[in-house]
């Protein structure tokens, strides 16, 4: 099984790359959102987290590449939906992971139906299967990752994911975690804590959007 590849790009097509890793050329399929992010890396080196698939019905291995481990992890959860195999899922991920995860948490089946290859029934299955499990991925940010101490309990685990995988600054992540625990002191595991952090983030967005520009005193 192949979980990670680092090497030189030999060929870069619209939805795949061929990576020379240790003298072997690996063909890696890319979701559209990943392919767009890699558009300027045609002749350079690349490091990809790989979702590897081979079955009796599909004996030729399918390697799906992601720039971040958390994106690959999201993909592995995404394909647990009945009828949503890896080939269809690769085509469907045309938006950033956090956008799709947010739609699932909001039960926005209309948005999911607009993803390539996703019809009404599959959209409903995605919501039914994954709602309540996507808060971690909905918090993904584009910022640089920051180091954090190893996880010692579920609070430290959430801190580590928020900073190392989801791109939040450490001070911001600590604020979100502490505020979530203050609001819901009965939280007892990482998934519950992600849900509370996500719920608070969702509440802040409309408040920021409805707040008018600051008035300047004369």
N, C-alpha and C positions, 0 to 999 in steps of 0.2 A: 504494500500500500504506500502511496506517495502522499505526504501531507504538506510538503514545503519544497519549493524550488528556488534556487538563486543562480543566475547566470546571465549570459549575453543573449539578447534577442536576435535570432537569425532571420525571422520573417514576421512581419506584422500585417495582418489582414484586418478587415472590418470588425470581426467578432472573435478573433483568435490570435495567439502569438505562438511561435515556435521558439522555445528557450533551449540554448545550449548549456546544459548543466553536466559538468564532468565528461564532456565529449559525447554526450547523448542528446539528441534533439527531441524535446518533449512538446507535443502539440497541446496547447491549453486553450480551452474555450473561455471567453470573457463575457459576462453580462454587459449590456450596453453601457450602463453607468460606469463600469470599470474600464471598458474600452475607451470611453471619452476621457477619463482621467489619465489614461496612458497614451493619449494621442501624440504627445511630444517625445515619447521614449522609443522611437522607431529603431534607433541604432545603438541604444545604450544597454546598461545592465538593468536587471529587474529582480525583485524578490517577491514571490507570490505564495500565498497560503492556498493550498489545494484541497478541493473536495473531490475525492476519487470514487468513481463508480464503475463497476463491471458486474454484469449479471449473465445468467444463462441465455436470456433473450437478447442481450447486448454484450457479446463477448469482447468486442473492441473497447478497451478502457476509455472512459470519458473523464478528462481532467478539467475541472472548472477552477479558474484562478481569481483570487481576491487580494487586494493590497493590504488589508488588515485582517487579523485573526478573527475579530469580532464579526466582520462581514461574512467570513466563511462559516462561523458558528450560526449566524442568522440563517444562512442558506440551508444548513443541515436541519434546522428546525422547520424552515419553510417547506421542505420537501416531505415532511411527515404528514402533510395534508393528503387525504385520500385522492388519488387521481392526479396529483401534482408531482410528476417525476422530475428528475434533474434536467432533462432536455427542455421541458416546458418551463421549468422554473428559471433557467438561464435566460430565456427570452423574456420572461415576465419582469425581471429585475431591471427595469428601464429608468427607475428613479433611485435616489440614494436610499440606503437601507433604513435610515431613521424616518424617512418620509413614508415608506411602506409600513413600517412598524407602527408609526403613529396612526395611520389609517386603520390598521387592524384594531388597535386599542380603542379607537373612536367608533368602531363598528361601521366604518364608511365603506360599505359594499359597493356603492356607486363608483368610488375612486378605484377600487380593486378591479372592477369590471373593465376599466379603461386600460389596464395593464395588458401588454400583448399576449394573446392566447388565453386570457382568463375570461370565461363566460360567467353568466349570473349564478349558475349552480356552484361552480368552483369558488367564486367570490364568497358565497354564503358558507361553503365548507371551510374556507380559510379563516373566516371570522369565528365560526363555531369551534374550530380546532385550536386556534392560537390566541384568541382574545384572553387577556389576563396574563399572558406569558411574554409580551413584547415590550414591556416598559424599559427594560435594560437597553434594547436596541433603539427605541424611540429617543433615548437621551444622547445618542451618538452625535458628536460635534466634529467640525472640521479642523479644530485647532491642533497645535502640536501636543503630543502626549507628554506627560510629566511623570517622573519617578515617584513612587510611594512605597512605604514599608510593606513587607510581606503580610498577607492577611492572617490575623490571629483569631478572629471571630467573624460573624456575619457582617458586622459594621465595617471592620477593616476590609473585608472582602468587597463590599460595595464601594468603599473608597478607592480601592485598587482598580476596580473595573471602570469607575467614573473617570479616573485620571489616566491610567495606562492604556485603556482600550477605547474609551469614549471621548477623550480629548478635553475634559474639563480641567481647569486649573485646580491645584490642590486646595487652596483656600476656598474656592467656590464649592468644590465637592464637599469639604468639611461643613460648610454652612448649610448646604442642602440636606446632608445626612443628619446633622444635629437638629435642624428645624423639623425634619420629618419625625425623628424620635421624640421630640418635645410634643408634637401634635398627637402622636400615636404611640405612647409608651409601651403598649402591649405588643408591638412588633417583635417577632421572635425568629425571623429568618430573612435571608437576603432577598428573596422574591417579594415578600411583603414590603420590605424597605424600598426596593426599586419602584413598586407600585405607588407608594406614598410620595416618593420624590417626584415621580412622573405626574401624579395628580396635582401636586403643587405647581409644577412647571406649566401645566395646561391652564391652571387658573391665572397665572401671571401673564400669559400671552394676551388674552382679551383685555385685561386691565391696562397693559402697556399700549395696546392698540387704541383703546377708547380715550386714553389720557391725552388731552390737547397739548400743544407746545407750551413750554414754561413761559409765564408772563414776566416781563421785565418791568421792574418798578422804575418810575421816573422821579 
